[in-house]
Structure formats: structure tokens, C-alpha cells
Amino acid sequence: MAVVFLWRCEVHPFTMPNAVLLVDDDPQIRAICRTTLEESGYVVGDASNGKQALAAIKKAVYDLIVLDLCMPEVDGFEFLKAVRHKAPKLKIIVISGLPGGAMLTSSKYLGGNATLAKPFSPDSLLLVVDEVLRTEDSAVGSD
């Protein structure tokens, strides 16, 4: 007589980590953001200007873009206009170190889902990223 053991396994659905594209011309900002996001389980790509970012989103799918406004070649405003025309639901957090915050506010009218003023802490970045990714058609403000 054969004895059969049945093991009951609980199967958890496999979930992919969210993919984030960092777009900033400052390599130190990109490095800090990359480390912060990767340590929290995100898959991270990066670009040093809007032109590279436009090429990157043609090659890969991203859940979120963290976008600086002031960059060479294609700046953040030009990038926002181009992306919103082609991918209106793509989530974008706009970052900037320009004083006054008027540029960050303007970015929301062009489709930025949230803003974050430089300098910001790694915890602030994670808070805004998590909030934007959790929110449907988000309009999160963080300045």
C-alpha cells in the first residue's frame, strides 16, 4: 500500500516592482534617488535630459517618471508636453531647485501629478513616489 502525502502550498501572486525613470542632468541627484528607490524595491532607469528620457520611454515601460525641469537639450516642460500628448496616464513627479516654486506650480498645468522642491530628503522622495503610485489619476502636491 502506497502512502501519498499531499502538501498544501499557498501560492502568492507574483508582483512586479514598479519601474521608475529618473530624469535629471545632475548625476549626484540621480545617484541619490536611484539608491533610495532601489533600496525600497523599485526598478530604476535614468536619463540626463529630456531627449534621453523620450528615447528611454520608447524602449521600456515605466510606471512613474521623476522629472527635473531645468535640463539641457529637452527641458522638463518640453518633455511634459510631449509625454502628455502620447501617454496621458503616465505618472510624473516634477522636481526643481528653482526658487519661488512658481515653475513647480506651472508644471501641474502641463500634467505633472506631483511636485517636490529641491533639496529634498530620501524619505520625502519615497513618500511622494509611494503616494503617486497608489493614487488613481493622482494630483498630489508636495512642494
Contact map, one row per residue, 1 for C-alpha under 8 A:
11100000000000000000000000000000000000000000000000000000000000000000000000000000000000000000000000000000000000000000000000000000000000000000000
11110000000000000000000000000000000000000000000000000000000000000000000000000000000000000000000000000000000000000000000000000000000000000000000
11111000000000000000000000000000000000000000000000000000000000000000000000000000000000000000000000000000000000000000000000000000000000000000000
01111100000000000000000000000000000000000000000000000000000000000000000000000000000000000000000000000000000000000000000000000000000000000000000
00111110000000000000000000000000000000000000000000000000000000000000000000000000000000000000000000000000000000000000000000000000000000000000000
00011111000000000000000000000000000000000000000000000000000000000000000000000000000000000000000000000000000000000000000000000000000000000000000
00001111100000000000000000000000000000000000000000000000000000000000000000000000000000000000000000000000000000000000000000000000000000000000000
00000111110000000000000000000000000000000000000000000000000000000000000000000000000000000000000000000000000000000000000000000000000000000000000
00000011111000000000000000000000000000000000000000000000000000000000000000000000000000000000000000000000000000000000000000000000000000000000000
00000001111100000000000000000000000000000000000000000000000000000000000000000000000000000000000000000000000000000000000000000000000000000000000
00000000111110000000000000000000000000000000000000000000000000000000000000000000000000000000000000000000000000000000000000000000000000000000000
00000000011111000000000000000000000000000000000000000000000000000000000000000000000000000000000000000000000000000000000000000000000000000000000
00000000001111100000000000000000000000000000000000000000000000000000000000000000000000000000000000000000000000000000000000000000000000000000000
00000000000111110000000000000000000000000000000000000000000000000000000000000000000000000000000000000000000000000000000000000000000000000000000
00000000000011111000000000000000000000000000000000000000000000000000000000000000000000000000000000000000000000000000000000000000000000000000000
00000000000001111100000000000000000000000000000000000000000000000000000000000000000000000000000000000000000000000000000000000000000000000000000
00000000000000111110000000000000000000001110000000000000000000000000000000000000000000000000000000000000000000000000000000000000000000000000000
00000000000000011111000000000000000000001110000000000000000001110000000000000000000000000000000000000000000000000000000000000000000000000000000
00000000000000001111100000000000000000000111100000000000000011110000000000000000000000000000000000000000000000000000000000000000000000000000000
00000000000000000111110000000000000000000111100000000000000001111100000000000000000000000000000000000000000000000000000000000000000000000000000
00000000000000000011111000000000000000000001111000001000000001011100000000000000000000000000000000000000000000000000000000000000000000000000000
00000000000000000001111100000100110000000001111000000000000000001110000000000000000000000000000000000000000000000000000000000000000000000000000
00000000000000000000111110000100000000000000011111001000000000001111000000000000000000000000000000000000000000000000000000000000000000000000000
00000000000000000000011111101100000000000000011110000000000000000011001000000000000000000000000000000000000000000000000000000000000000000000000
00000000000000000000001111100000000000000000001110000000000000000001001100000000000000000000000000000000000000000000000000000000000000000000000
00000000000000000000000111111100000000000000000100000000000000000000000000000000000000000000000000000000000000000000000000000000000000000000000
00000000000000000000000111111110000000000000000100000000000000000000000000000000000000000000000000000000000000000000000000000000000000000000000
00000000000000000000000001111111000000000000000000000000000000000000000000000000000000000000000000000000000000000000000000000000000000000000000
00000000000000000000000101111111100000000000000000000000000000000000000000000000000000000000000000000000000000000000000000000000000000000000000
00000000000000000000011101111111110000000000010000000000000000000000000000000000000000000000000000000000000000000000000000000000000000000000000
00000000000000000000000000111111111000000000000000000000000000000000000000000000000000000000000000000000000000000000000000000000000000000000000
00000000000000000000000000011111111100000000000000000000000000000000000000000000000000000000000000000000000000000000000001000000000000000000000
00000000000000000000010000001111111110000000000000000000000000000000000000000000000000000000000000000000000000000000000001001000000000000000000
00000000000000000000010000000111111111000001000000000000000000000000000000000000000000000000000000000000000000000000000000000000000000000000000
00000000000000000000000000000011111111100000000000000000000000000000000000000000000000000000000000000000000000000000000000000000000000000000000
00000000000000000000000000000001111111110000000000000000000000000000000000000000000000000000000000000000000000000000000001000100000000000000000
00000000000000000000000000000000111111111111000000000000000000000000000000000000000000000000000000000000000000000000000000000100000000000000000
00000000000000000000000000000000011111111111000000000000000000000000000000000000000000000000000000000000000000000000000000000000000000000000000
00000000000000000000000000000000001111111100000000000000000000000000000000000000000000000000000000000000000000000000000000000000000000000000000
00000000000000000000000000000000000111111100000000000000000000000000000000000000000000000000000000000000000000000000000000000000000000000000000
00000000000000001100000000000000000011111110000000000000000000000000000000000000000000000000000000000000000000000000000000000000000000000000000
00000000000000001111000000000000000011111111000000000000000000000000000000000000000000000000000000000000000000000000000000000000000000000000000
00000000000000001111000000000000000011001111100000000000000000000000000000000000000000000000000000000000000000000000000000000000000000000000000
00000000000000000011110000000000010011000111110000000000000000000000000000000000000000000000000000000000000000000000000000000000000000000000000
00000000000000000011110000000000000000000011111000000000000000000000000000000000000000000000000000000000000000000000000000000000000000000000000
00000000000000000000111100000100000000000001111100001000000000000000000000000000000000000000000000000000000000000000000000000000000000000000000
00000000000000000000111110000000000000000000111111011001000000000000000000000000000000000000000000000000000000000000000000000000000000000000000
00000000000000000000001111100000000000000000011111011000000000000000001000000000000000000000000000000000000000000000000000000000000000000000000
00000000000000000000001110000000000000000000001111111000000000000000001111100000000000000000000000000000000000000000000000000000000000000000000
00000000000000000000001000000000000000000000001111111100000000000000001111110110000000000000000000000000000000000000000000000000000000000000000
00000000000000000000000000000000000000000000000011111110000000000000000011000010000000000000000000000000000000000000000000000000000000000000000
00000000000000000000000000000000000000000000001111111111000000000000000000000000000000000000000000000000000000000000000000000000000000000000000
00000000000000000000101000000000000000000000011111111111100000000000000000000000000000000000000000000000000000000000000000000000000000000000000
00000000000000000000000000000000000000000000000001111111110000000000000000000010001000000000000000000000000000000000000000000000000000000000000
00000000000000000000000000000000000000000000000000111111111000000000000000000000000000000000000000000000000000000000000000000000000000000000000
00000000000000000000000000000000000000000000001000011111111100000000000000000000000000000000000000000000000000000000000000000000000000000000000
00000000000000000000000000000000000000000000000000001111111111000000000000000000000000000000000000000000000000000000000000000000000000000000000
00000000000000000000000000000000000000000000000000000111111110000000000000000000000000000000000000000000000000000000000000000000000000000000000
00000000000000000000000000000000000000000000000000000011111110000000000000000000000000000000000000000000000000000000000000000000000000000000000
00000000000000000000000000000000000000000000000000000001111111000000000000000000000000000000000000000000000000000000000000000000000000000000000
00000000000000000010000000000000000000000000000000000000111111100000000000000000000000000000000000000000000000000000000000000000000000000000000
00000000000000000111100000000000000000000000000000000000100111111000000000000000000000000100000000000000000000000000000000000000000000000000000
00000000000000000111000000000000000000000000000000000000000011111000000000000000000000000110000000000000000000000000000000000000000010000000000
00000000000000000111100000000000000000000000000000000000000001111100000000000000000000000111100000000000000000000000000000000000100010000000000
00000000000000000001111000000000000000000000000000000000000001111110000000000000000000000111100000000000000000000000000000000000000000000000000
00000000000000000001111000000000000000000000000000000000000000011111000000000000000000000001111000000000000000000000000000000000000000000000000
00000000000000000000011100000000000000000000000000000000000000001111100000010000000000000001111000000000000000000000000000000000000000000000000
00000000000000000000001110000000000000000000000000000000000000000111111000110000000000000000011100000000000000000000000000000000000000000000000
00000000000000000000000000000000000000000000000000000000000000000011111000111000000000000000011100000000000000000000000000000000000000000000000
00000000000000000000000000000000000000000000000000000000000000000001111100110000000000000000000100000000000000000000000000000000000000000000000
00000000000000000000000110000000000000000000000111000000000000000001111111110000000000000000000000000000000000000000000000000000000000000000000
00000000000000000000000010000000000000000000000011000000000000000000011111100000000000000000000000000000000000000000000000000000000000000000000
00000000000000000000000000000000000000000000000011100000000000000000001111100000000000000000000000000000000000000000000000000000000000000000000
00000000000000000000000000000000000000000000000011100000000000000000001111110110000000000000000000000000000000000000000000000000000000000000000
00000000000000000000000000000000000000000000000011000000000000000001111111111110000000000000000000000000000000000000000000000000000000000000000
00000000000000000000000000000000000000000000000001000000000000000011111001111111000000000000010000000000000000000000000000000000000000000000000
00000000000000000000000000000000000000000000000000000000000000000000100000111111100000000000000000000000001001000000000000000000000000000000000
00000000000000000000000000000000000000000000000001000000000000000000000001111111110000000000000000000000000000000000000000000000000000000000000
00000000000000000000000000000000000000000000000001100100000000000000000001111111111000000000000000000000000000000000000000000000000000000000000
00000000000000000000000000000000000000000000000000000000000000000000000000011111111100000000000000000000001001110000000000000000000000000000000
00000000000000000000000000000000000000000000000000000000000000000000000000001111111110000000000000000000000001100000000000000000000000000000000
00000000000000000000000000000000000000000000000000000000000000000000000000000111111111000000000000000000000000000000000000000000000000000000000
00000000000000000000000000000000000000000000000000000100000000000000000000000011111111110100000000000000000000000000000000000000000000000000000
00000000000000000000000000000000000000000000000000000000000000000000000000000001111111111100000000000000000001100000000000000000000000000000000
00000000000000000000000000000000000000000000000000000000000000000000000000000000111111110000000000000000000000000000000000000000000000000000000
00000000000000000000000000000000000000000000000000000000000000000000000000000000011111110000000000000000000000000000000000000000000000000000000
00000000000000000000000000000000000000000000000000000000000000000000000000000000001111111100000000000000000000000000000000000000000000000000000
00000000000000000000000000000000000000000000000000000000000000000000000000000000001111111100000000000000000000100000000000000000000000000000000
00000000000000000000000000000000000000000000000000000000000000000000000000000000000100111110000000000000000000000000000000000000000000001000000
00000000000000000000000000000000000000000000000000000000000001111000000000000000001100111111000000000000000000000000000000000000000000000000000
00000000000000000000000000000000000000000000000000000000000000111000000000000000000000001111100000000000000000011000000000000000000110000100000
00000000000000000000000000000000000000000000000000000000000000011110000000000000000000000111110000000000000000111100000000000000000000000000000
00000000000000000000000000000000000000000000000000000000000000011110000000000000000000000011111000000000000000011111000000000001100100000000000
00000000000000000000000000000000000000000000000000000000000000000111100000010000000000000001111100000001001000011111000000000000000000000000000
00000000000000000000000000000000000000000000000000000000000000000111100000000000000000000000111110000001000000000011110000000000000000000000000
00000000000000000000000000000000000000000000000000000000000000000001110000000000000000000000011111000011000000000001110000000000000000000000000
00000000000000000000000000000000000000000000000000000000000000000000000000000000000000000000001111100000000000000000111000000000000000000000000
00000000000000000000000000000000000000000000000000000000000000000000000000000000000000000000000111111010000000000000010000000000000000000000000
00000000000000000000000000000000000000000000000000000000000000000000000000000000000000000000000011111000000000000000000000000000000000000000000
00000000000000000000000000000000000000000000000000000000000000000000000000000000000000000000000001111110000000000000000000000000000000000000000
00000000000000000000000000000000000000000000000000000000000000000000000000000000000000000000000001111111100000000000100000000000000000000000001
00000000000000000000000000000000000000000000000000000000000000000000000000000000000000000000000000011111110000000000000000000000000000000000000
00000000000000000000000000000000000000000000000000000000000000000000000000000000000000000000000101011111111000000000000000000000000000000000000
00000000000000000000000000000000000000000000000000000000000000000000000000000000000000000000011100001111111100000011100000000000000000000000001
00000000000000000000000000000000000000000000000000000000000000000000000000000000000000000000000000001111111110000010000000000000000000000000000
00000000000000000000000000000000000000000000000000000000000000000000000000000000000000000000000000000111111111000000000000000000000000000000000
00000000000000000000000000000000000000000000000000000000000000000000000000001001000000000000010000000011111111110000000000000000000000000000000
00000000000000000000000000000000000000000000000000000000000000000000000000000000000000000000000000000001111111111110000000000000000000000000000
00000000000000000000000000000000000000000000000000000000000000000000000000000000000000000000000000000000111111110000000000000000000000000000000
00000000000000000000000000000000000000000000000000000000000000000000000000001001100100000000000000000000011111110000000000000000000000000000000
00000000000000000000000000000000000000000000000000000000000000000000000000000001100100010001000000000000001111111000000000000000000000000000000
00000000000000000000000000000000000000000000000000000000000000000000000000000001000000000011110000000000001111111110000000000000000000000010000
00000000000000000000000000000000000000000000000000000000000000000000000000000000000000000011110000000000000100111110000000000000000100001111100
00000000000000000000000000000000000000000000000000000000000000000000000000000000000000000001110000000000000100011111000000000001000100000111110
00000000000000000000000000000000000000000000000000000000000000000000000000000000000000000000111000000001100100011111100000000000000000000001111
00000000000000000000000000000000000000000000000000000000000000000000000000000000000000000000111100000001000000000111110100001001000000000000111
00000000000000000000000000000000000000000000000000000000000000000000000000000000000000000000001110001001000000000011111100000000000000000000011
00000000000000000000000000000000000000000000000000000000000000000000000000000000000000000000001111000000000000000001111100000000000000000000000
00000000000000000000000000000000000000000000000000000000000000000000000000000000000000000000000010000000000000000000111110000000000000000000000
00000000000000000000000000000000000000000000000000000000000000000000000000000000000000000000000000000000000000000001111111011000000000000000000
00000000000000000000000000000000000000000000000000000000000000000000000000000000000000000000000000000000000000000000001111111000000000000000000
00000000000000000000000000000001100100000000000000000000000000000000000000000000000000000000000000000000000000000000000111111100000000000000000
00000000000000000000000000000000000000000000000000000000000000000000000000000000000000000000000000000000000000000000000011111110000000000000000
00000000000000000000000000000000000000000000000000000000000000000000000000000000000000000000000000000000000000000000000111111111000000000000000
00000000000000000000000000000000100000000000000000000000000000000000000000000000000000000000000000000000000000000001000111111111100000000000000
00000000000000000000000000000000000110000000000000000000000000000000000000000000000000000000000000000000000000000000000001111111110000000000000
00000000000000000000000000000000000000000000000000000000000000000000000000000000000000000000000000000000000000000000000000111111111000000000000
00000000000000000000000000000000000000000000000000000000000000000000000000000000000000000000100000000000000000000101000000011111111100000001010
00000000000000000000000000000000000000000000000000000000000000010000000000000000000000000000100000000000000000000000000000001111111110000000000
00000000000000000000000000000000000000000000000000000000000000000000000000000000000000000000000000000000000000000000000000000111111111000000000
00000000000000000000000000000000000000000000000000000000000000000000000000000000000000000000000000000000000000000000000000000011111111100001000
00000000000000000000000000000000000000000000000000000000000000000000000000000000000000000010100000000000000000001100000000000001111111110111000
00000000000000000000000000000000000000000000000000000000000000110000000000000000000000000010000000000000000000000000000000000000111111110000000
00000000000000000000000000000000000000000000000000000000000000000000000000000000000000000000000000000000000000000000000000000000011111110000000
00000000000000000000000000000000000000000000000000000000000000000000000000000000000000000000000000000000000000000000000000000000001111111100000
00000000000000000000000000000000000000000000000000000000000000000000000000000000000000000000000000000000000000000000000000000000000111111100000
00000000000000000000000000000000000000000000000000000000000000000000000000000000000000001000000000000000000000001000000000000000000000111110000
00000000000000000000000000000000000000000000000000000000000000000000000000000000000000000010000000000000000000001100000000000000000100111111000
00000000000000000000000000000000000000000000000000000000000000000000000000000000000000000000000000000000000000011100000000000000000100001111100
00000000000000000000000000000000000000000000000000000000000000000000000000000000000000000000000000000000000000001110000000000001001100000111110
00000000000000000000000000000000000000000000000000000000000000000000000000000000000000000000000000000000000000001111000000000000000000000011111
00000000000000000000000000000000000000000000000000000000000000000000000000000000000000000000000000000000000000000111100000000001000000000001111
00000000000000000000000000000000000000000000000000000000000000000000000000000000000000000000000000001001000000000011100000000000000000000000111
